[in-house]
Amino acid sequence: MDYKLGYQFNHKGPNSWLTGLVLGHEFTNKLEADVEFYSPGTVHPFDAEPTLEVGARYKIHRPVILLLMSGRSLEPARPNQSYFVGYFGLQFLLPAKSYK
């Protein structure tokens, strides 16, 4: 389980925040499946974009992890919002022997 919370101070435009909760389960030494609730938003005016996502983490070799995630908005998307979100990426952990 991971939780994240952040606040961004903007010079031009509204300040923003984000929060998220990830729950995961390891199926093998290398494969973990995850479910994430994620919500970024702005402070003034208040706005939020909650999403629910599923994904995976696959340990390729030390210290590289493949990240996969896709999901959708939990409320009807407005013209400036995404209805579907997804990403993939590589995570490099330091020091190089960060996991077994």
C-alpha positions in Angstrom: 0.0 0.0 0.0 1.3 3.5 -1.0 -0.3 6.9 -0.3 0.7 10.1 -2.0 -0.3 13.7 -1.2 1.1 16.8 -2.8 0.5 20.5 -3.3 1.8 22.7 -6.1 2.2 26.5 -5.8 1.7 28.2 -9.2 2.8 31.7 -10.1 0.2 32.0 -12.9 -3.0 30.1 -12.5 -4.6 28.3 -9.6 -2.6 26.3 -7.0 -3.2 22.6 -7.3 -3.1 19.4 -5.3 -3.0 15.7 -5.8 -3.7 12.6 -3.8 -3.7 8.9 -4.5 -3.9 5.5 -2.8 -2.4 2.4 -4.4 -3.1 -1.2 -3.2 -1.1 -4.0 -4.6 -0.6 -7.7 -4.5 2.5 -9.7 -5.4 1.7 -12.7 -7.5 5.3 -13.7 -8.1 8.8 -12.4 -7.1 8.7 -10.2 -10.3 5.0 -9.4 -10.8 2.7 -7.2 -8.8 -0.9 -6.1 -9.7 -2.2 -2.7 -8.4 -5.4 -0.8 -8.0 -5.1 3.0 -7.6 -7.5 5.8 -6.7 -6.0 9.1 -7.9 -7.3 12.6 -7.8 -5.6 15.8 -8.9 -7.4 19.2 -8.7 -7.2 22.9 -8.2 -7.8 25.0 -5.0 -9.4 28.3 -6.2 -11.7 27.5 -7.9 -12.0 24.0 -6.4 -12.0 21.3 -9.0 -11.2 17.6 -8.8 -10.7 14.8 -11.4 -11.0 11.5 -9.5 -9.9 8.3 -11.4 -9.8 4.6 -10.7 -7.0 2.7 -12.4 -5.6 -0.8 -12.6 -2.0 -1.7 -13.4 1.1 -3.8 -12.8 4.7 -3.5 -11.8 7.1 -6.0 -13.4 10.7 -6.3 -12.1 12.8 -6.7 -15.2 16.1 -6.9 -13.5 17.8 -4.9 -10.7 17.2 -1.9 -10.5 14.6 -1.6 -13.3 10.8 -2.0 -12.9 8.3 -1.8 -15.8 5.2 0.2 -14.7 1.8 -0.1 -16.5 -1.4 1.6 -15.6 -4.8 2.4 -17.2 -8.1 3.7 -15.9 -11.0 6.0 -16.3 -12.6 9.0 -14.7 -15.1 8.4 -11.9 -17.4 11.2 -13.0 -18.5 12.5 -16.4 -15.6 14.2 -18.2 -15.9 17.9 -18.9 -14.5 19.3 -22.2 -11.1 20.0 -20.7 -10.8 16.6 -18.9 -9.7 13.1 -19.9 -12.1 10.2 -19.7 -9.4 7.6 -20.1 -5.9 7.7 -18.7 -3.0 5.4 -19.0 0.8 5.3 -18.8 3.8 3.0 -19.0 7.3 3.7 -17.9 10.5 2.4 -16.4 11.4 3.0 -12.8 15.1 3.0 -11.8 15.7 2.3 -8.1 18.9 3.4 -6.3 21.0 1.9 -5.1 21.2 -0.7 -7.8 20.4 -3.6 -5.4 17.1 -2.1 -4.2 15.1 -5.3 -4.4 15.7 -9.0 -4.4 
